[in-house]
Amino acid sequence: MTRILVVEDDPQLVRALVINLQARKFGVDAAPDGATALRLAAARRPDVVVLDLGLPDMDGVDVIKGLRAWTRVPIMVLSARRASEEKVAALDAGADDYVTKPFSMDELLARLRAAVRRTETTPVAPDTVVVQTADFTVDLVAKKTKRDGHDVRLTPTEWHLLEILVCNPGRLVTQKQLLQEVWGVSQSSKTNYLRVYMAQLRRKLEVDPSHPRYLITEPGMGYRFENPGN
């Protein structure tokens, strides 16, 4: 059974989430504050964490940092905070997705299913086990990326985006394809997610993120992985 940890201090919202998730055969644990969330995450090892940022004892961003110190579990922020800088802070801390309240339960469930899929192992053809570029390597079996001999720390969402692109070298992967595969949604209004995550990947992997050599944008269409050294 897939287990979800809901970190939220609004009892009515927790009840609604628990009912909807259990009806779809998810196991659910709930934490009303950050300290309880960190303790439950360590004890129960959830498959996905759904996290409100406005908690009574600590900021949700600190909970994300606490989790990221030891686990790569997908973290979905569920928050009323709409400012872009708030979203960027959560994503930079290690969150994988950001849902703004009020939200559609159907969309939330679709994103949860996508988050669960991202944690599943995907078979890789023998000739694509390791992708080598002049500046970094991607080990698709070990799910690790190295740059200058050092591991590059990627969130599960960043990894999944990179994995899709490097497994399709030179081919355009459309925005719709990426949104559907990574987030479980295909609405064109969600393309801002792609821009944020691609910018993060470029900061971590490209020598000059403002002039990317490998992770190329095709304006209005999608993204492509190029490997000039091959």
Steps between C-alpha positions, in 0.01 A plus 500: 500500500626847410533709815444877510606727786271806522652790693222752563358680806148559360291209639226537236748487212681204658168316531413569134842382383493186714152403374592556135836327523374199693212462252766457232688237700782724627628454853498834683683642801429855616717745691372835636846660529857479374651311792238226477549486123874442526449233765228320300702518177792326668278236661252429218714569188218641282506479120389865462479795742222758456611809695342831600754781545311685774548271797460603867848404618731561201499613142428228247823584316690387810308172495605452136864564592471256791363228273752567224783443749430126479233411242407560135130430560282715269374809685187677376439842652134589559485865597300823483824691434487620139806727471755368253784551748320275751467229235863534395615476865306175545625354172859602573476336841412172328124491437391322183165662435295798618119505515332828591190503721214482417564199280319234299502162674516326161812695402661435838437126462641504144815666626529251784477213253770667289720541810462130578592409140818707528623280783454180302796342322484529122679232293792648308649359182862378541638761260352788701620406848740793527475825304836678483543866406807723514373657824291240684393135500157349557481145635147386417520178701649645819287816449804719565649801327861611538671823403873559544520169687241599758140383541240753392203501736175491302143486628286212369322739262827642367630147452190384316513796260870440432443127454230556237715745306827304502314183394382690191823665380455757224122453496249768592298403807187715502378698798182291501698175510714618791206636697304179453791272585641692796197670657208306357353817347512633146351848530705762320456731801741281698800572278638728771589180689720392213675837487576491873633144501698535177662814643595301812646217292704744295636666814616160624633355173583766243830693506310811384132459597397810305646349182427128539699250300306186589149584624353694210168685490292491184284811563131422517556131429711321758855396588780295353819340633802557277840344558746688275788272600331194345 
